[in-house]
Amino acid sequence: MDGNGRWAKARGKPRISGHRAGAEALERVLGYCRDVGVKYLTVYAFSTENWKRSKEEVSGLMKLLSAFVHSKEKMLMKNEVRFRVIGRRSDLSAKLQREIASLEEKTARFERQLIVALSYGGRAEIVDAAVKFAGIMGKAGAPVDGQEAERLFASCLYAPDLPDPDLLIRTSGECRISNFLLWELAYTEFHFTDTLWPDFSREDFDRALDSYAHRERRMGGRLEKI
């Protein structure tokens, strides 16, 4: 969800105003996903590298995330959306961790899911999975073949029950994935748009889906029609 800061700067506003506008855009996109039947939406809210930003911006973002958890509870419950967080939760304040856990518990029964990547990094996830995987292999006492090893490793990721993403949308004109879901994006289709995240509209969303619909997904093998 890139471009919040540039959106605010272009309007002569503080960066946190751009992040607030970005939170509003997220609620709109949740509605778009509901309308077309998208079951899983994973958003990159705060990376492991974002902790390097100014204390003022980080503090503002943490307060905004806490406010999002509180203010969107009714909306998520009404629309039957499960809320989940992936990332290094131990980096977050104890208060925010409790708030997240509470909303996750309240929405756990719903099928449609909003997954928020928070204090998340693709490399960090792979490192954390590797540590967990090493423990499993140490207890196994016997070698496993490559296919089984890959399955076991994938089970050590932050949310192993989620399917790999079909489509990645990157806003604001940047053409990179910035350490996002490095394992899971192996065969994902990418769509890049110059639109800044707070301005992301239904037209931008439909354009991304239309682009995806014209791709040929071979997954390293045979052609799969979409």
C-alpha positions as CSV (number, residue, x, y, z in Angstrom):
1,M,0.0,0.0,0.0
2,D,2.6,2.5,-1.2
3,G,2.4,6.3,-1.7
4,N,0.8,7.6,1.5
5,G,3.7,9.9,2.3
6,R,3.8,11.3,-1.3
7,W,0.0,11.8,-1.2
8,A,0.3,13.9,2.0
9,K,3.3,15.9,0.8
10,A,1.5,16.8,-2.5
11,R,-1.2,18.3,-0.3
12,G,1.0,20.1,2.1
13,K,0.0,17.7,5.0
14,P,2.0,15.7,7.5
15,R,2.8,12.1,6.6
16,I,0.4,10.7,9.2
17,S,-2.5,12.3,7.2
18,G,-1.4,10.2,4.2
19,H,-1.5,7.1,6.4
20,R,-5.0,8.0,7.6
21,A,-6.1,8.4,4.0
22,G,-4.5,5.0,3.3
23,A,-6.5,3.4,6.1
24,E,-9.7,4.7,4.5
25,A,-8.5,3.3,1.1
26,L,-8.1,-0.1,2.7
27,E,-11.7,-0.1,3.8
28,R,-12.8,0.8,0.3
29,V,-10.7,-2.0,-1.2
30,L,-12.2,-4.5,1.3
31,G,-15.6,-3.6,-0.2
32,Y,-14.3,-4.1,-3.7
33,C,-13.0,-7.6,-2.7
34,R,-16.4,-8.4,-1.2
35,D,-18.2,-7.3,-4.4
36,V,-16.2,-9.6,-6.7
37,G,-15.7,-12.5,-4.4
38,V,-12.0,-12.2,-3.4
39,K,-11.6,-14.3,-0.3
40,Y,-8.2,-13.3,0.9
41,L,-6.7,-9.8,1.0
42,T,-3.2,-9.5,2.4
43,V,-1.9,-5.9,2.9
44,Y,1.6,-4.7,3.7
45,A,1.0,-2.3,6.6
46,F,4.4,-2.0,8.3
47,S,7.7,-3.7,7.5
48,T,10.6,-4.8,9.6
49,E,12.6,-2.0,7.9
50,N,9.9,0.6,8.7
51,W,11.2,0.7,12.3
52,K,14.1,2.9,11.0
53,R,11.7,5.7,10.3
54,S,11.4,8.7,12.6
55,K,10.1,8.1,16.1
56,E,7.3,10.5,15.4
57,E,6.1,8.7,12.3
58,V,6.5,5.2,13.9
59,S,4.5,6.4,16.9
60,G,1.8,7.8,14.7
61,L,1.5,4.6,12.7
62,M,1.2,2.5,15.8
63,K,-1.5,4.7,17.2
64,L,-3.3,4.6,13.8
65,L,-3.0,0.8,13.8
66,S,-4.5,0.6,17.3
67,A,-7.3,3.0,16.2
68,F,-8.0,0.8,13.1
69,V,-8.3,-2.3,15.2
70,H,-10.9,-0.6,17.5
71,S,-12.8,1.4,14.9
72,K,-13.1,-1.3,12.2
73,E,-14.3,-4.1,14.6
74,K,-18.0,-3.5,13.9
75,M,-17.4,-3.2,10.1
76,L,-15.4,-6.5,10.1
77,M,-18.1,-8.3,12.2
78,K,-20.9,-7.0,10.0
79,N,-19.2,-8.0,6.8
80,E,-18.0,-11.3,8.3
81,V,-14.3,-10.8,7.7
82,R,-11.7,-12.6,9.7
83,F,-8.9,-10.3,10.9
84,R,-5.3,-11.7,11.1
85,V,-1.8,-10.3,11.6
86,I,1.4,-11.8,10.3
87,G,4.9,-10.7,11.3
88,R,7.1,-10.4,14.4
89,R,4.4,-9.5,17.0
90,S,7.0,-9.3,19.8
91,D,8.2,-6.1,18.2
92,L,4.8,-4.5,19.0
93,S,3.7,-3.0,22.3
94,A,2.0,-5.4,24.7
95,K,-1.2,-3.3,24.5
96,L,-1.3,-3.5,20.7
97,Q,-0.6,-7.2,20.8
98,R,-3.6,-7.7,23.1
99,E,-5.8,-5.6,20.9
100,I,-4.9,-7.6,17.8
101,A,-5.4,-10.9,19.6
102,S,-8.8,-9.8,20.8
103,L,-10.0,-8.9,17.3
104,E,-8.5,-12.1,15.9
105,E,-10.5,-14.1,18.4
106,K,-13.7,-12.3,17.8
107,T,-13.6,-12.8,14.0
108,A,-12.0,-16.2,13.9
109,R,-15.1,-18.0,12.6
110,F,-15.4,-16.0,9.4
111,E,-14.2,-17.4,6.0
112,R,-13.3,-14.2,4.2
113,Q,-10.0,-12.9,5.5
114,L,-8.0,-9.6,5.9
115,I,-4.4,-10.4,6.6
116,V,-2.3,-7.5,7.8
117,A,1.5,-7.8,7.5
118,L,2.8,-5.9,10.5
119,S,6.4,-5.7,11.6
120,Y,6.7,-8.1,8.7
121,G,9.6,-8.9,6.3
122,G,9.8,-11.7,3.8
123,R,13.4,-12.5,4.8
124,A,12.4,-12.4,8.5
125,E,9.6,-14.8,7.8
126,I,11.9,-17.3,6.0
127,V,14.5,-17.0,8.8
128,D,11.9,-17.6,11.5
129,A,10.6,-20.5,9.5
130,A,14.1,-21.9,9.1
131,V,14.7,-21.9,12.8
132,K,11.3,-23.7,13.4
133,F,12.0,-26.1,10.6
134,A,15.5,-27.0,12.0
135,G,13.8,-27.9,15.3
136,I,11.3,-30.2,13.5
137,M,14.1,-31.9,11.4
138,G,16.2,-32.4,14.6
139,K,13.3,-34.2,16.2
140,A,12.5,-36.2,13.1
141,G,15.7,-38.2,13.3
142,A,15.5,-39.3,9.7
143,P,16.1,-37.4,6.4
144,V,13.1,-36.5,4.2
145,D,12.9,-36.1,0.4
146,G,12.8,-32.7,-1.2
147,Q,9.0,-32.5,-1.7
148,E,8.3,-33.4,1.8
149,A,11.0,-31.0,3.1
150,E,9.3,-28.2,1.2
151,R,5.9,-29.0,2.6
152,L,7.3,-29.1,6.1
153,F,9.1,-25.8,5.6
154,A,6.0,-24.2,4.3
155,S,4.1,-25.3,7.4
156,C,6.5,-23.2,9.4
157,L,5.6,-19.9,7.8
158,Y,3.5,-17.3,9.7
159,A,0.2,-18.4,8.1
160,P,0.7,-21.8,6.5
161,D,-3.0,-22.4,6.1
162,L,-3.3,-19.5,3.6
163,P,-3.1,-20.2,-0.2
164,D,-0.3,-18.5,-2.1
165,P,-1.5,-15.1,-3.6
166,D,-2.8,-15.1,-7.2
167,L,-2.2,-11.4,-7.7
168,L,0.1,-8.8,-6.2
169,I,-0.9,-5.1,-6.7
170,R,1.8,-2.5,-6.0
171,T,0.8,1.1,-6.0
172,S,2.6,4.4,-6.5
173,G,4.7,3.4,-9.5
174,E,7.3,1.4,-7.7
175,C,8.2,-1.8,-9.5
176,R,9.6,-4.0,-6.7
177,I,8.2,-6.2,-4.0
178,S,10.1,-4.7,-1.1
179,N,10.7,-7.8,1.0
180,F,7.0,-8.9,0.9
181,L,5.9,-12.5,1.0
182,L,9.1,-13.7,-0.7
183,W,8.3,-17.4,-0.3
184,E,4.6,-17.1,-1.2
185,L,5.0,-14.9,-4.3
186,A,6.9,-17.6,-6.3
187,Y,4.2,-17.9,-9.0
188,T,2.1,-14.8,-8.3
189,E,1.1,-12.5,-11.1
190,F,2.3,-8.8,-10.6
191,H,0.4,-5.6,-11.4
192,F,2.0,-2.2,-11.0
193,T,0.1,1.1,-11.0
194,D,1.2,4.7,-10.7
195,T,-1.8,5.5,-8.5
196,L,-0.9,6.4,-5.0
197,W,-2.5,4.1,-2.4
198,P,-4.9,6.7,-0.9
199,D,-6.3,7.4,-4.4
200,F,-6.7,3.7,-5.3
201,S,-10.2,3.5,-6.8
202,R,-12.6,0.9,-8.1
203,E,-11.4,1.6,-11.6
204,D,-7.8,0.9,-10.5
205,F,-8.9,-2.3,-8.8
206,D,-10.9,-3.5,-11.9
207,R,-8.0,-2.7,-14.2
208,A,-5.7,-4.9,-12.1
209,L,-8.2,-7.8,-12.2
210,D,-8.7,-7.3,-16.0
211,S,-4.9,-7.5,-16.4
212,Y,-4.8,-10.6,-14.3
213,A,-7.6,-12.2,-16.3
214,H,-5.5,-12.0,-19.5
215,R,-2.4,-13.8,-18.0
216,E,-1.4,-17.3,-18.9
217,R,-0.5,-19.1,-15.6
218,R,1.8,-22.0,-16.3
219,M,3.1,-22.5,-12.7
220,G,6.3,-23.9,-14.2
221,G,4.4,-26.5,-16.2
222,R,1.2,-26.8,-18.2
223,L,-1.0,-23.9,-19.2
224,E,-3.7,-23.1,-16.7
225,K,-6.7,-21.2,-18.0
226,I,-8.0,-18.5,-15.6
